[in-house]
Structure formats: structure tokens, C-alpha cells
Amino acid sequence: MWFCEKAAECRGVDIPKKNLSDPVTRAKAETAYDAVLQSLYSYALAPGQHLSDQDLAFKLNIGRTPIREALIRLAAEEKIIALPKRGYFTRPLIEHALMDSYVVAREILAFALLRGRPQARYQTARCDEESPAKLAFRAEAIFTEIAQKSSNCEICHIIEKFSFCTHPLRVAITTSQRSISFRRSLDGLADAMAQLGNATSVVKSALMSHLDLEQGFLSDVVQDINARWLTSTTLAARSS
């Protein structure tokens, strides 16, 4: 089950933090989690690839126990898939499933906008100053910002999962000729975010326009990504 560490903060409850585990053990578990998560974000692992705790421990130079704990946590957060008696796998890129996730994200983010509160001016930076990877994370940071303004943990969870599952699409978009339109759209959304909590219709229009753009590229991008992984896997098999 997913648990939001900011649940109390969202509800304005002040709960003193307690150290419930050995600091060294916790540090190892966090290090393993961060390392595996980074591998997922950086394309070091293919869509639908089996995750062996032994292989990951060797590649990341981390003990198998913290790696297992990291895989359990990632599965609970729905960032990877756990199959009984088969183990853990990275999430495959399935076009219709991703399309469905965009439909859900639209509804959830639109609802979150209605619950948003007025805020200080949103700080923006022009997208032409940022690398492709940072552009993808920046879009996801905006989605997260909108979700968090709803003060609803379930909304935050849904958008976190959406951002993670569609992250490969954004990276592929921002490293291709499609990046120009993506940057322009993201600039418009970032500018509109200054009105978050004040002029909801302005933010919603820019948000939906940007999601339209991403979704419009989805089919071609998924085919490109899966074709690249199939080619690389075939070449690796032939060379072994």
C-alpha cells in the first residue's frame, strides 16, 4: 500500500519525527532505493525487463537485502510490477494503458485545480535554458505542484504514478524534433501557473493544451521506444 509521507503536513498536523529503525540500515535501504529508481529513470533498464536482486546488487555494488527492500517498496509504489513466483519487472510501455492514464490524469488534475489555493507568484525559467531530461522533470514537477495544492494524498499518489509511468515518453519527446513544440507548450503552462488558485480557467486551458500535445505524440513515441529496445536486445543476443 502506498503511503504519503506528507499526509500530516497536508492536513496541518504537526507530528514529531521518530527514528524507528537503525540509521545505518535505513541509510542502506534509501541508497538502494535511490539507485534502482535512478536506473529506472535513466533507461538503464528496458520496459518489461526482469529485475534480479542479484544482478542489481552486483551492478550497483549494494547488498542484496537492501536491494530486495527497494524492490518491495517500488512495487508498493507501483513503479515496478511484482508477479507471484516470477519476481519483479519494469513496467512495459503499452500504448492503450498509457492513453488511459492520460484520461485519468486529466480528470484528476482538473479536480485538483478546483481545490487549489491562491499562492505567491510561481517562479518560472525559460525552457530553452534546460536540458531534455530537466524539461521532462519540470513538466512532472508542475503536475505534482497542482496535485499537492489539492491537499489530497490519493490525488498526489495518482499523479506521481502517472508522471513516473509517462516519464519515458517525455524524455523521448524532448530528445527529438518534437522538443521545440514541447518547450513552447511547457513555457505557456509555466507562465499560466502564476494564476494557480486565482484564475483556474487559465491554468486549466494551458494544462489541457500541454497534455493534448504529449498525448498526440504518444503512439509514435511508444513505437519508437519499443523498437529501439527490441533492436538492442536482438543485437545483444546475437553478440553473446
C-alpha positions as CSV (number, residue, x, y, z in Angstrom):
1,M,0.0,0.0,0.0
2,W,1.3,3.5,-0.9
3,F,1.8,5.9,1.9
4,C,2.2,9.6,1.6
5,E,4.9,10.9,3.9
6,K,3.3,14.4,3.6
7,A,-0.1,13.3,4.7
8,A,0.1,15.0,8.1
9,E,1.6,18.2,6.6
10,C,-1.2,18.4,4.1
11,R,-3.7,18.3,6.9
12,G,-1.8,20.8,9.0
13,V,-1.0,18.2,11.7
14,D,2.4,18.6,13.5
15,I,3.7,15.1,14.2
16,P,7.2,14.8,15.8
17,K,9.5,12.6,13.7
18,K,10.8,9.5,15.4
19,N,13.7,7.3,14.4
20,L,12.1,3.9,14.3
21,S,14.9,2.0,12.7
22,D,18.7,1.7,12.8
23,P,20.2,4.7,11.0
24,V,22.8,2.6,9.1
25,T,20.1,0.1,7.9
26,R,17.8,2.9,6.9
27,A,20.6,4.6,5.0
28,K,21.4,1.4,3.1
29,A,17.8,0.9,2.2
30,E,17.4,4.5,1.0
31,T,20.6,4.3,-1.0
32,A,19.4,1.1,-2.7
33,Y,16.0,2.6,-3.4
34,D,17.5,5.8,-4.9
35,A,20.0,3.7,-7.1
36,V,17.3,1.4,-8.5
37,L,14.9,4.3,-9.1
38,Q,17.7,6.2,-10.9
39,S,18.2,3.2,-13.1
40,L,14.5,3.2,-14.0
41,Y,14.6,6.9,-14.9
42,S,17.8,6.7,-16.9
43,Y,16.8,3.9,-19.3
44,A,19.4,1.6,-17.8
45,L,16.6,-0.9,-17.6
46,A,14.3,-1.9,-20.5
47,P,10.5,-1.8,-20.4
48,G,9.2,-5.2,-19.2
49,Q,12.7,-6.3,-18.0
50,H,13.0,-8.8,-15.2
51,L,14.7,-7.2,-12.1
52,S,17.1,-9.7,-10.4
53,D,18.1,-8.6,-7.0
54,Q,21.4,-10.5,-7.5
55,D,22.2,-8.7,-10.8
56,L,21.2,-5.3,-9.4
57,A,23.3,-5.8,-6.3
58,F,26.3,-6.6,-8.5
59,K,25.8,-3.7,-10.9
60,L,25.0,-1.1,-8.2
61,N,27.6,-2.5,-5.7
62,I,24.9,-2.7,-3.0
63,G,23.9,-5.7,-0.8
64,R,21.1,-7.9,-1.9
65,T,19.0,-7.3,1.3
66,P,18.6,-3.5,0.7
67,I,18.0,-4.2,-3.0
68,R,15.2,-6.5,-2.1
69,E,13.7,-3.9,0.2
70,A,14.0,-1.3,-2.5
71,L,12.1,-3.6,-5.0
72,I,9.4,-4.3,-2.4
73,R,9.0,-0.5,-1.9
74,L,9.0,0.3,-5.6
75,A,6.3,-2.4,-6.2
76,A,4.2,-1.0,-3.4
77,E,4.5,2.4,-5.1
78,E,3.5,0.8,-8.4
79,K,6.7,1.9,-10.1
80,I,7.5,-1.7,-11.0
81,I,5.4,-4.9,-11.2
82,A,5.5,-7.8,-8.8
83,L,4.4,-11.2,-10.2
84,P,4.0,-14.1,-7.9
85,K,6.7,-16.8,-8.3
86,R,8.2,-14.8,-11.1
87,G,9.7,-11.8,-9.4
88,Y,9.8,-8.1,-10.2
89,F,9.7,-6.4,-13.6
90,T,9.9,-2.9,-15.0
91,R,6.6,-1.5,-16.3
92,P,6.1,-2.2,-20.0
93,L,5.1,0.6,-22.3
94,I,1.7,-0.3,-23.6
95,E,0.0,2.3,-25.7
96,H,-3.6,1.8,-24.7
97,A,-2.7,1.7,-21.0
98,L,-0.8,4.9,-21.3
99,M,-3.7,6.5,-23.2
100,D,-6.0,5.5,-20.3
101,S,-3.5,7.1,-17.8
102,Y,-3.7,10.4,-19.6
103,V,-7.5,10.3,-19.5
104,V,-7.4,9.7,-15.7
105,A,-4.7,12.4,-15.2
106,R,-6.8,15.0,-17.0
107,E,-9.8,14.4,-14.7
108,I,-7.7,14.3,-11.5
109,L,-5.6,17.4,-12.3
110,A,-8.8,19.3,-13.3
111,F,-10.3,18.4,-10.0
112,A,-7.1,19.3,-8.1
113,L,-7.2,22.8,-9.8
114,L,-10.6,23.4,-8.3
115,R,-9.3,22.8,-4.8
116,G,-6.1,24.8,-5.3
117,R,-5.5,27.8,-3.0
118,P,-4.0,31.2,-4.0
119,Q,-0.2,31.3,-3.8
120,A,2.8,33.5,-4.3
121,R,3.9,34.1,-7.8
122,Y,5.1,30.9,-9.5
123,Q,8.8,31.1,-10.3
124,T,9.5,30.3,-14.0
125,A,12.6,29.8,-16.1
126,R,12.6,29.7,-19.9
127,C,12.7,26.1,-21.3
128,D,15.4,26.9,-23.8
129,E,17.8,27.1,-20.9
130,E,17.2,23.5,-19.8
131,S,18.4,20.0,-20.9
132,P,15.9,17.5,-22.3
133,A,15.9,15.4,-19.0
134,K,15.3,18.5,-16.9
135,L,12.4,19.5,-19.3
136,A,10.7,16.2,-18.6
137,F,11.2,16.6,-14.8
138,R,10.0,20.2,-15.0
139,A,6.7,19.2,-16.6
140,E,6.2,16.5,-13.9
141,A,7.0,19.0,-11.2
142,I,4.2,21.2,-12.4
143,F,1.8,18.2,-12.4
144,T,2.9,17.5,-8.8
145,E,2.5,21.1,-7.8
146,I,-1.1,21.1,-8.9
147,A,-1.8,17.8,-7.2
148,Q,-0.3,18.9,-3.9
149,K,-2.4,22.1,-3.9
150,S,-5.5,19.8,-3.5
151,S,-4.2,18.6,-0.1
152,N,-5.4,15.1,-1.1
153,C,-3.0,12.2,-0.7
154,E,-4.8,10.0,-3.2
155,I,-4.6,12.7,-5.9
156,C,-0.9,13.0,-5.2
157,H,-0.4,9.3,-5.5
158,I,-2.3,9.0,-8.8
159,I,-0.3,11.9,-10.3
160,E,3.0,10.6,-9.0
161,K,2.3,7.2,-10.7
162,F,1.2,9.0,-13.9
163,S,4.3,11.1,-14.0
164,F,6.6,8.1,-13.5
165,C,4.9,5.8,-16.0
166,T,4.8,8.5,-18.7
167,H,8.4,9.8,-18.0
168,P,10.0,7.8,-20.8
169,L,7.6,9.5,-23.3
170,R,8.6,13.0,-22.2
171,V,12.3,12.1,-22.4
172,A,11.8,10.7,-25.9
173,I,9.9,13.8,-26.9
174,T,12.5,16.3,-25.6
175,T,15.4,14.5,-27.3
176,S,13.7,14.5,-30.7
177,Q,12.5,17.1,-33.2
178,R,9.3,17.3,-31.2
179,S,11.2,19.2,-28.4
180,I,10.5,22.6,-29.9
181,S,6.7,22.3,-29.6
182,F,7.1,20.7,-26.2
183,R,9.3,23.6,-24.9
184,R,6.9,26.1,-26.2
185,S,3.9,24.4,-24.6
186,L,5.7,24.0,-21.3
187,D,6.7,27.6,-21.3
188,G,3.0,28.5,-21.7
189,L,2.0,26.2,-18.9
190,A,4.7,27.6,-16.6
191,D,3.5,31.1,-17.3
192,A,-0.1,30.1,-16.6
193,M,0.9,28.6,-13.2
194,A,1.3,32.1,-11.9
195,Q,-2.5,32.2,-11.8
196,L,-2.9,28.9,-9.8
197,G,-5.6,29.4,-7.2
198,N,-6.7,32.7,-8.8
199,A,-7.6,32.2,-12.4
200,T,-8.2,28.4,-12.6
201,S,-9.5,28.5,-16.2
202,V,-6.2,30.0,-17.4
203,V,-4.2,27.2,-15.8
204,K,-6.6,24.5,-16.9
205,S,-6.5,25.7,-20.5
206,A,-2.7,25.7,-20.6
207,L,-2.5,22.3,-18.8
208,M,-5.0,20.6,-21.1
209,S,-3.2,22.0,-24.1
210,H,0.1,20.6,-22.9
211,L,-1.4,17.2,-22.1
212,D,-3.0,17.2,-25.6
213,L,0.4,17.8,-27.1
214,E,2.0,14.9,-25.1
215,Q,-0.8,12.5,-25.9
216,G,-0.7,13.4,-29.6
217,F,2.9,12.1,-29.7
218,L,2.2,9.1,-27.6
219,S,1.6,6.4,-30.3
220,D,4.7,7.2,-32.4
221,V,6.9,7.6,-29.4
222,V,5.9,4.3,-27.8
223,Q,6.5,2.5,-31.1
224,D,10.0,4.2,-31.4
225,I,11.0,3.3,-27.8
226,N,9.9,-0.3,-28.0
227,A,11.5,-0.7,-31.4
228,R,14.8,0.6,-30.0
229,W,14.7,-1.8,-27.1
230,L,13.9,-4.7,-29.4
231,T,16.8,-3.9,-31.7
232,S,19.2,-3.5,-28.9
233,T,18.1,-6.8,-27.3
234,T,18.4,-8.6,-30.6
235,L,21.9,-7.3,-31.2
236,A,22.9,-8.2,-27.7
237,A,21.6,-11.7,-28.1
238,R,23.5,-12.2,-31.4
239,S,26.8,-11.0,-29.9
240,S,26.6,-13.3,-26.9
